[in-house]
Amino acid sequence: MKKSNIMSASALFLGIVLAIATSAFKPMPQNENGRAMYTFYYSGPTDYSKANVENEANWTYVASTDLCDFIDEKACRIQIDESYVNNPTSSPTLKSSADVLTNTDLTHSTAYVISTADNGAVISNSPF
């Protein structure tokens, strides 16, 4: 009887641990070719100028795959193919070849992303 209770408790504990472990990690998104997509958010100066948003050094890797509102007023996040990422396994940064291009929101004079060198990139801008 006691052995049965210990086994039941152990099975319950193992189930809880597995549920937590598998739900804590989202898989990295992949493009149609099965290549990993990395998410970056705009972390540059808050003036959102064309020059600042197009500067790949102003984009920071984020493990979250959450995107923004898709409202074209200011840059927010992009998901881009791993071939445009330096150091993908340690400290990912955008390569200059990512070629982030912008348009300007005339109401707020802020830049938002319209394309990258990766035609399959997911571009996610946000409202001002």
CNS distance restraints for C-alpha pairs under 8 A (distance, minus, plus):
assign (resid   1 and name CA) (resid   5 and name CA) 6.57 0.50 0.50
assign (resid   2 and name CA) (resid   6 and name CA) 6.39 0.50 0.50
assign (resid   3 and name CA) (resid   7 and name CA) 6.23 0.50 0.50
assign (resid   4 and name CA) (resid   8 and name CA) 6.14 0.50 0.50
assign (resid   5 and name CA) (resid   9 and name CA) 6.09 0.50 0.50
assign (resid   6 and name CA) (resid  10 and name CA) 6.04 0.50 0.50
assign (resid   7 and name CA) (resid  11 and name CA) 6.09 0.50 0.50
assign (resid   8 and name CA) (resid  12 and name CA) 6.18 0.50 0.50
assign (resid   9 and name CA) (resid  13 and name CA) 6.10 0.50 0.50
assign (resid  10 and name CA) (resid  14 and name CA) 6.10 0.50 0.50
assign (resid  11 and name CA) (resid  15 and name CA) 6.12 0.50 0.50
assign (resid  12 and name CA) (resid  16 and name CA) 6.29 0.50 0.50
assign (resid  13 and name CA) (resid  17 and name CA) 6.24 0.50 0.50
assign (resid  14 and name CA) (resid  18 and name CA) 6.15 0.50 0.50
assign (resid  15 and name CA) (resid  19 and name CA) 6.13 0.50 0.50
assign (resid  16 and name CA) (resid  20 and name CA) 6.22 0.50 0.50
assign (resid  17 and name CA) (resid  21 and name CA) 6.06 0.50 0.50
assign (resid  18 and name CA) (resid  22 and name CA) 6.04 0.50 0.50
assign (resid  19 and name CA) (resid  23 and name CA) 6.11 0.50 0.50
assign (resid  20 and name CA) (resid  24 and name CA) 5.96 0.50 0.50
assign (resid  21 and name CA) (resid  25 and name CA) 7.12 0.50 0.50
assign (resid  28 and name CA) (resid  36 and name CA) 6.36 0.50 0.50
assign (resid  28 and name CA) (resid  37 and name CA) 6.69 0.50 0.50
assign (resid  28 and name CA) (resid  38 and name CA) 7.45 0.50 0.50
assign (resid  28 and name CA) (resid  65 and name CA) 7.48 0.50 0.50
assign (resid  29 and name CA) (resid  36 and name CA) 5.99 0.50 0.50
assign (resid  29 and name CA) (resid  37 and name CA) 5.38 0.50 0.50
assign (resid  29 and name CA) (resid  38 and name CA) 7.56 0.50 0.50
assign (resid  29 and name CA) (resid  65 and name CA) 7.46 0.50 0.50
assign (resid  30 and name CA) (resid  34 and name CA) 5.24 0.50 0.50
assign (resid  30 and name CA) (resid  35 and name CA) 5.20 0.50 0.50
assign (resid  30 and name CA) (resid  36 and name CA) 4.49 0.50 0.50
assign (resid  30 and name CA) (resid  37 and name CA) 5.22 0.50 0.50
assign (resid  31 and name CA) (resid  35 and name CA) 5.55 0.50 0.50
assign (resid  31 and name CA) (resid  36 and name CA) 6.57 0.50 0.50
assign (resid  31 and name CA) (resid  37 and name CA) 6.43 0.50 0.50
assign (resid  31 and name CA) (resid  81 and name CA) 7.19 0.50 0.50
assign (resid  31 and name CA) (resid 120 and name CA) 7.04 0.50 0.50
assign (resid  35 and name CA) (resid  81 and name CA) 6.66 0.50 0.50
assign (resid  35 and name CA) (resid  82 and name CA) 6.81 0.50 0.50
assign (resid  36 and name CA) (resid  81 and name CA) 6.07 0.50 0.50
assign (resid  36 and name CA) (resid  82 and name CA) 5.60 0.50 0.50
assign (resid  37 and name CA) (resid  79 and name CA) 5.72 0.50 0.50
assign (resid  37 and name CA) (resid  80 and name CA) 5.06 0.50 0.50
assign (resid  37 and name CA) (resid  81 and name CA) 4.55 0.50 0.50
assign (resid  37 and name CA) (resid  82 and name CA) 5.67 0.50 0.50
assign (resid  38 and name CA) (resid  61 and name CA) 7.26 0.50 0.50
assign (resid  38 and name CA) (resid  62 and name CA) 7.97 0.50 0.50
assign (resid  38 and name CA) (resid  63 and name CA) 7.91 0.50 0.50
assign (resid  38 and name CA) (resid  79 and name CA) 5.21 0.50 0.50
assign (resid  38 and name CA) (resid  80 and name CA) 5.33 0.50 0.50
assign (resid  38 and name CA) (resid  81 and name CA) 6.39 0.50 0.50
assign (resid  38 and name CA) (resid  82 and name CA) 6.31 0.50 0.50
assign (resid  38 and name CA) (resid  85 and name CA) 7.70 0.50 0.50
assign (resid  39 and name CA) (resid  61 and name CA) 5.91 0.50 0.50
assign (resid  39 and name CA) (resid  62 and name CA) 5.77 0.50 0.50
assign (resid  39 and name CA) (resid  63 and name CA) 6.86 0.50 0.50
assign (resid  39 and name CA) (resid  64 and name CA) 7.19 0.50 0.50
assign (resid  39 and name CA) (resid  65 and name CA) 6.10 0.50 0.50
assign (resid  39 and name CA) (resid  77 and name CA) 6.81 0.50 0.50
assign (resid  39 and name CA) (resid  78 and name CA) 5.64 0.50 0.50
assign (resid  39 and name CA) (resid  79 and name CA) 4.27 0.50 0.50
assign (resid  39 and name CA) (resid  80 and name CA) 6.55 0.50 0.50
assign (resid  40 and name CA) (resid  59 and name CA) 5.80 0.50 0.50
assign (resid  40 and name CA) (resid  60 and name CA) 5.11 0.50 0.50
assign (resid  40 and name CA) (resid  61 and name CA) 4.29 0.50 0.50
assign (resid  40 and name CA) (resid  62 and name CA) 5.57 0.50 0.50
assign (resid  40 and name CA) (resid  77 and name CA) 5.48 0.50 0.50
assign (resid  40 and name CA) (resid  78 and name CA) 5.44 0.50 0.50
assign (resid  40 and name CA) (resid  79 and name CA) 6.39 0.50 0.50
assign (resid  41 and name CA) (resid  59 and name CA) 5.46 0.50 0.50
assign (resid  41 and name CA) (resid  60 and name CA) 5.41 0.50 0.50
assign (resid  41 and name CA) (resid  61 and name CA) 6.52 0.50 0.50
assign (resid  41 and name CA) (resid  62 and name CA) 6.83 0.50 0.50
assign (resid  41 and name CA) (resid  76 and name CA) 5.55 0.50 0.50
assign (resid  41 and name CA) (resid  77 and name CA) 4.20 0.50 0.50
assign (resid  41 and name CA) (resid  78 and name CA) 6.53 0.50 0.50
assign (resid  42 and name CA) (resid  53 and name CA) 7.11 0.50 0.50
assign (resid  42 and name CA) (resid  58 and name CA) 6.03 0.50 0.50
assign (resid  42 and name CA) (resid  59 and name CA) 4.60 0.50 0.50
assign (resid  42 and name CA) (resid  60 and name CA) 6.45 0.50 0.50
assign (resid  42 and name CA) (resid  75 and name CA) 6.32 0.50 0.50
assign (resid  42 and name CA) (resid  76 and name CA) 5.34 0.50 0.50
assign (resid  42 and name CA) (resid  77 and name CA) 6.16 0.50 0.50
assign (resid  43 and name CA) (resid  58 and name CA) 5.38 0.50 0.50
assign (resid  43 and name CA) (resid  59 and name CA) 5.49 0.50 0.50
assign (resid  43 and name CA) (resid  60 and name CA) 6.15 0.50 0.50
assign (resid  44 and name CA) (resid  48 and name CA) 7.56 0.50 0.50
assign (resid  44 and name CA) (resid  52 and name CA) 6.44 0.50 0.50
assign (resid  44 and name CA) (resid  53 and name CA) 7.10 0.50 0.50
assign (resid  44 and name CA) (resid  58 and name CA) 4.50 0.50 0.50
assign (resid  44 and name CA) (resid  59 and name CA) 6.89 0.50 0.50
assign (resid  45 and name CA) (resid  52 and name CA) 6.86 0.50 0.50
assign (resid  45 and name CA) (resid  58 and name CA) 7.98 0.50 0.50
assign (resid  47 and name CA) (resid 110 and name CA) 6.87 0.50 0.50
assign (resid  48 and name CA) (resid  52 and name CA) 6.30 0.50 0.50
assign (resid  48 and name CA) (resid  53 and name CA) 6.05 0.50 0.50
assign (resid  48 and name CA) (resid  74 and name CA) 6.70 0.50 0.50
assign (resid  48 and name CA) (resid  75 and name CA) 7.22 0.50 0.50
assign (resid  48 and name CA) (resid 110 and name CA) 5.02 0.50 0.50
assign (resid  48 and name CA) (resid 111 and name CA) 5.44 0.50 0.50
assign (resid  48 and name CA) (resid 112 and name CA) 7.89 0.50 0.50
assign (resid  49 and name CA) (resid  53 and name CA) 6.16 0.50 0.50
assign (resid  49 and name CA) (resid 109 and name CA) 7.69 0.50 0.50
assign (resid  49 and name CA) (resid 110 and name CA) 5.80 0.50 0.50
assign (resid  49 and name CA) (resid 111 and name CA) 5.55 0.50 0.50
assign (resid  50 and name CA) (resid  54 and name CA) 6.04 0.50 0.50
assign (resid  50 and name CA) (resid 102 and name CA) 6.38 0.50 0.50
assign (resid  50 and name CA) (resid 103 and name CA) 7.43 0.50 0.50
assign (resid  50 and name CA) (resid 104 and name CA) 7.15 0.50 0.50
assign (resid  50 and name CA) (resid 110 and name CA) 7.38 0.50 0.50
assign (resid  50 and name CA) (resid 111 and name CA) 5.15 0.50 0.50
assign (resid  50 and name CA) (resid 112 and name CA) 7.95 0.50 0.50
assign (resid  51 and name CA) (resid  55 and name CA) 6.21 0.50 0.50
assign (resid  52 and name CA) (resid  58 and name CA) 6.80 0.50 0.50
assign (resid  53 and name CA) (resid  58 and name CA) 6.80 0.50 0.50
assign (resid  53 and name CA) (resid  75 and name CA) 6.91 0.50 0.50
assign (resid  53 and name CA) (resid 100 and name CA) 7.63 0.50 0.50
assign (resid  53 and name CA) (resid 102 and name CA) 7.37 0.50 0.50
assign (resid  53 and name CA) (resid 111 and name CA) 6.60 0.50 0.50
assign (resid  53 and name CA) (resid 112 and name CA) 7.42 0.50 0.50
assign (resid  53 and name CA) (resid 113 and name CA) 7.67 0.50 0.50
assign (resid  54 and name CA) (resid  99 and name CA) 7.30 0.50 0.50
assign (resid  54 and name CA) (resid 100 and name CA) 5.05 0.50 0.50
assign (resid  54 and name CA) (resid 101 and name CA) 5.87 0.50 0.50
assign (resid  54 and name CA) (resid 102 and name CA) 6.77 0.50 0.50
assign (resid  55 and name CA) (resid  59 and name CA) 7.70 0.50 0.50
assign (resid  55 and name CA) (resid 100 and name CA) 7.43 0.50 0.50
assign (resid  56 and name CA) (resid  94 and name CA) 5.73 0.50 0.50
assign (resid  56 and name CA) (resid  95 and name CA) 6.84 0.50 0.50
assign (resid  56 and name CA) (resid  96 and name CA) 5.93 0.50 0.50
assign (resid  56 and name CA) (resid  98 and name CA) 7.43 0.50 0.50
assign (resid  56 and name CA) (resid  99 and name CA) 7.70 0.50 0.50
assign (resid  56 and name CA) (resid 100 and name CA) 7.10 0.50 0.50
assign (resid  57 and name CA) (resid  93 and name CA) 7.61 0.50 0.50
assign (resid  57 and name CA) (resid  94 and name CA) 7.06 0.50 0.50
assign (resid  59 and name CA) (resid  93 and name CA) 7.53 0.50 0.50
assign (resid  59 and name CA) (resid  94 and name CA) 7.00 0.50 0.50
assign (resid  60 and name CA) (resid  93 and name CA) 6.65 0.50 0.50
assign (resid  60 and name CA) (resid  94 and name CA) 7.93 0.50 0.50
assign (resid  61 and name CA) (resid  91 and name CA) 7.95 0.50 0.50
assign (resid  61 and name CA) (resid  92 and name CA) 6.02 0.50 0.50
assign (resid  61 and name CA) (resid  93 and name CA) 6.36 0.50 0.50
assign (resid  67 and name CA) (resid  77 and name CA) 6.26 0.50 0.50
assign (resid  67 and name CA) (resid  78 and name CA) 7.74 0.50 0.50
assign (resid  67 and name CA) (resid 124 and name CA) 5.98 0.50 0.50
assign (resid  68 and name CA) (resid  76 and name CA) 6.45 0.50 0.50
assign (resid  68 and name CA) (resid  77 and name CA) 6.62 0.50 0.50
assign (resid  68 and name CA) (resid 124 and name CA) 5.29 0.50 0.50
assign (resid  68 and name CA) (resid 125 and name CA) 6.03 0.50 0.50
assign (resid  68 and name CA) (resid 126 and name CA) 5.69 0.50 0.50
assign (resid  69 and name CA) (resid 124 and name CA) 6.62 0.50 0.50
assign (resid  69 and name CA) (resid 125 and name CA) 6.40 0.50 0.50
assign (resid  69 and name CA) (resid 126 and name CA) 5.09 0.50 0.50
assign (resid  69 and name CA) (resid 127 and name CA) 7.18 0.50 0.50
assign (resid  70 and name CA) (resid 123 and name CA) 7.62 0.50 0.50
assign (resid  70 and name CA) (resid 124 and name CA) 4.85 0.50 0.50
assign (resid  70 and name CA) (resid 125 and name CA) 4.84 0.50 0.50
assign (resid  70 and name CA) (resid 126 and name CA) 5.62 0.50 0.50
assign (resid  71 and name CA) (resid 124 and name CA) 7.65 0.50 0.50
assign (resid  71 and name CA) (resid 125 and name CA) 5.49 0.50 0.50
assign (resid  71 and name CA) (resid 126 and name CA) 4.76 0.50 0.50
assign (resid  71 and name CA) (resid 127 and name CA) 5.36 0.50 0.50
assign (resid  72 and name CA) (resid 105 and name CA) 7.26 0.50 0.50
assign (resid  72 and name CA) (resid 112 and name CA) 5.97 0.50 0.50
assign (resid  72 and name CA) (resid 113 and name CA) 7.86 0.50 0.50
assign (resid  72 and name CA) (resid 125 and name CA) 5.33 0.50 0.50
assign (resid  72 and name CA) (resid 126 and name CA) 6.03 0.50 0.50
assign (resid  72 and name CA) (resid 127 and name CA) 6.64 0.50 0.50
assign (resid  73 and name CA) (resid 104 and name CA) 7.71 0.50 0.50
assign (resid  73 and name CA) (resid 105 and name CA) 5.34 0.50 0.50
assign (resid  73 and name CA) (resid 108 and name CA) 7.38 0.50 0.50
assign (resid  73 and name CA) (resid 110 and name CA) 6.50 0.50 0.50
assign (resid  73 and name CA) (resid 111 and name CA) 6.96 0.50 0.50
assign (resid  73 and name CA) (resid 112 and name CA) 5.88 0.50 0.50
assign (resid  73 and name CA) (resid 125 and name CA) 6.73 0.50 0.50
assign (resid  73 and name CA) (resid 126 and name CA) 5.94 0.50 0.50
assign (resid  73 and name CA) (resid 127 and name CA) 5.09 0.50 0.50
assign (resid  73 and name CA) (resid 128 and name CA) 5.77 0.50 0.50
assign (resid  74 and name CA) (resid 105 and name CA) 7.36 0.50 0.50
assign (resid  74 and name CA) (resid 110 and name CA) 5.59 0.50 0.50
assign (resid  74 and name CA) (resid 111 and name CA) 5.36 0.50 0.50
assign (resid  74 and name CA) (resid 112 and name CA) 4.41 0.50 0.50
assign (resid  74 and name CA) (resid 113 and name CA) 7.70 0.50 0.50
assign (resid  74 and name CA) (resid 125 and name CA) 5.71 0.50 0.50
assign (resid  74 and name CA) (resid 126 and name CA) 5.53 0.50 0.50
assign (resid  74 and name CA) (resid 127 and name CA) 6.28 0.50 0.50
assign (resid  74 and name CA) (resid 128 and name CA) 6.18 0.50 0.50
assign (resid  75 and name CA) (resid 111 and name CA) 6.31 0.50 0.50
assign (resid  75 and name CA) (resid 112 and name CA) 4.25 0.50 0.50
assign (resid  75 and name CA) (resid 113 and name CA) 5.71 0.50 0.50
assign (resid  75 and name CA) (resid 124 and name CA) 7.36 0.50 0.50
assign (resid  75 and name CA) (resid 125 and name CA) 4.74 0.50 0.50
assign (resid  75 and name CA) (resid 126 and name CA) 6.38 0.50 0.50
assign (resid  76 and name CA) (resid 112 and name CA) 7.78 0.50 0.50
assign (resid  76 and name CA) (resid 124 and name CA) 6.00 0.50 0.50
assign (resid  76 and name CA) (resid 125 and name CA) 4.69 0.50 0.50
assign (resid  76 and name CA) (resid 126 and name CA) 5.78 0.50 0.50
assign (resid  77 and name CA) (resid 123 and name CA) 6.46 0.50 0.50
assign (resid  77 and name CA) (resid 124 and name CA) 5.11 0.50 0.50
assign (resid  77 and name CA) (resid 125 and name CA) 6.37 0.50 0.50
assign (resid  78 and name CA) (resid 121 and name CA) 6.83 0.50 0.50
assign (resid  78 and name CA) (resid 122 and name CA) 5.54 0.50 0.50
assign (resid  78 and name CA) (resid 123 and name CA) 4.67 0.50 0.50
assign (resid  78 and name CA) (resid 124 and name CA) 5.76 0.50 0.50
assign (resid  79 and name CA) (resid 121 and name CA) 5.48 0.50 0.50
assign (resid  79 and name CA) (resid 122 and name CA) 4.95 0.50 0.50
assign (resid  79 and name CA) (resid 123 and name CA) 6.66 0.50 0.50
assign (resid  80 and name CA) (resid  84 and name CA) 6.87 0.50 0.50
assign (resid  80 and name CA) (resid  85 and name CA) 7.97 0.50 0.50
assign (resid  80 and name CA) (resid 118 and name CA) 6.57 0.50 0.50
assign (resid  80 and name CA) (resid 120 and name CA) 7.35 0.50 0.50
assign (resid  80 and name CA) (resid 121 and name CA) 4.70 0.50 0.50
assign (resid  80 and name CA) (resid 122 and name CA) 6.72 0.50 0.50
assign (resid  81 and name CA) (resid  85 and name CA) 7.34 0.50 0.50
assign (resid  81 and name CA) (resid 118 and name CA) 6.68 0.50 0.50
assign (resid  81 and name CA) (resid 120 and name CA) 7.55 0.50 0.50
assign (resid  81 and name CA) (resid 121 and name CA) 6.77 0.50 0.50
assign (resid  82 and name CA) (resid  88 and name CA) 6.88 0.50 0.50
assign (resid  84 and name CA) (resid  94 and name CA) 6.12 0.50 0.50
assign (resid  84 and name CA) (resid  95 and name CA) 5.33 0.50 0.50
assign (resid  84 and name CA) (resid  96 and name CA) 7.97 0.50 0.50
assign (resid  84 and name CA) (resid  97 and name CA) 6.52 0.50 0.50
assign (resid  84 and name CA) (resid  98 and name CA) 5.42 0.50 0.50
assign (resid  84 and name CA) (resid 118 and name CA) 7.68 0.50 0.50
assign (resid  85 and name CA) (resid  92 and name CA) 6.10 0.50 0.50
assign (resid  85 and name CA) (resid  93 and name CA) 5.62 0.50 0.50
assign (resid  85 and name CA) (resid  94 and name CA) 4.77 0.50 0.50
assign (resid  85 and name CA) (resid  95 and name CA) 5.36 0.50 0.50
assign (resid  86 and name CA) (resid  91 and name CA) 7.88 0.50 0.50
assign (resid  86 and name CA) (resid  92 and name CA) 5.53 0.50 0.50
assign (resid  86 and name CA) (resid  93 and name CA) 5.17 0.50 0.50
assign (resid  86 and name CA) (resid  94 and name CA) 6.05 0.50 0.50
assign (resid  86 and name CA) (resid  95 and name CA) 5.78 0.50 0.50
assign (resid  87 and name CA) (resid  91 and name CA) 5.58 0.50 0.50
assign (resid  87 and name CA) (resid  92 and name CA) 4.88 0.50 0.50
assign (resid  87 and name CA) (resid  93 and name CA) 6.79 0.50 0.50
assign (resid  88 and name CA) (resid  92 and name CA) 4.62 0.50 0.50
assign (resid  88 and name CA) (resid  93 and name CA) 7.57 0.50 0.50
assign (resid  94 and name CA) (resid  98 and name CA) 6.57 0.50 0.50
assign (resid  97 and name CA) (resid 117 and name CA) 6.99 0.50 0.50
assign (resid  98 and name CA) (resid 116 and name CA) 5.82 0.50 0.50
assign (resid  98 and name CA) (resid 117 and name CA) 5.18 0.50 0.50
assign (resid  98 and name CA) (resid 118 and name CA) 6.82 0.50 0.50
assign (resid  99 and name CA) (resid 116 and name CA) 5.24 0.50 0.50
assign (resid  99 and name CA) (resid 117 and name CA) 5.30 0.50 0.50
assign (resid 100 and name CA) (resid 113 and name CA) 6.82 0.50 0.50
assign (resid 100 and name CA) (resid 114 and name CA) 7.93 0.50 0.50
assign (resid 100 and name CA) (resid 115 and name CA) 6.13 0.50 0.50
assign (resid 100 and name CA) (resid 116 and name CA) 4.54 0.50 0.50
assign (resid 100 and name CA) (resid 117 and name CA) 7.04 0.50 0.50
assign (resid 101 and name CA) (resid 113 and name CA) 5.80 0.50 0.50
assign (resid 101 and name CA) (resid 114 and name CA) 5.86 0.50 0.50
assign (resid 101 and name CA) (resid 115 and name CA) 5.30 0.50 0.50
assign (resid 101 and name CA) (resid 116 and name CA) 5.98 0.50 0.50
assign (resid 102 and name CA) (resid 111 and name CA) 5.88 0.50 0.50
assign (resid 102 and name CA) (resid 112 and name CA) 5.28 0.50 0.50
assign (resid 102 and name CA) (resid 113 and name CA) 4.36 0.50 0.50
assign (resid 102 and name CA) (resid 114 and name CA) 5.13 0.50 0.50
assign (resid 102 and name CA) (resid 115 and name CA) 7.00 0.50 0.50
assign (resid 103 and name CA) (resid 111 and name CA) 5.56 0.50 0.50
assign (resid 103 and name CA) (resid 112 and name CA) 5.65 0.50 0.50
assign (resid 103 and name CA) (resid 113 and name CA) 6.54 0.50 0.50
assign (resid 103 and name CA) (resid 114 and name CA) 6.40 0.50 0.50
assign (resid 104 and name CA) (resid 109 and name CA) 6.01 0.50 0.50
assign (resid 104 and name CA) (resid 110 and name CA) 5.43 0.50 0.50
assign (resid 104 and name CA) (resid 111 and name CA) 4.36 0.50 0.50
assign (resid 104 and name CA) (resid 112 and name CA) 6.26 0.50 0.50
assign (resid 105 and name CA) (resid 109 and name CA) 5.30 0.50 0.50
assign (resid 105 and name CA) (resid 110 and name CA) 5.28 0.50 0.50
assign (resid 105 and name CA) (resid 111 and name CA) 6.10 0.50 0.50
assign (resid 105 and name CA) (resid 112 and name CA) 7.17 0.50 0.50
assign (resid 106 and name CA) (resid 110 and name CA) 7.33 0.50 0.50
assign (resid 108 and name CA) (resid 128 and name CA) 7.46 0.50 0.50
assign (resid 112 and name CA) (resid 125 and name CA) 6.18 0.50 0.50
assign (resid 113 and name CA) (resid 123 and name CA) 6.72 0.50 0.50
assign (resid 113 and name CA) (resid 124 and name CA) 7.83 0.50 0.50
assign (resid 113 and name CA) (resid 125 and name CA) 6.76 0.50 0.50
assign (resid 114 and name CA) (resid 123 and name CA) 7.23 0.50 0.50
assign (resid 115 and name CA) (resid 119 and name CA) 7.50 0.50 0.50
assign (resid 115 and name CA) (resid 121 and name CA) 7.79 0.50 0.50
assign (resid 115 and name CA) (resid 123 and name CA) 7.28 0.50 0.50
assign (resid 116 and name CA) (resid 121 and name CA) 6.89 0.50 0.50
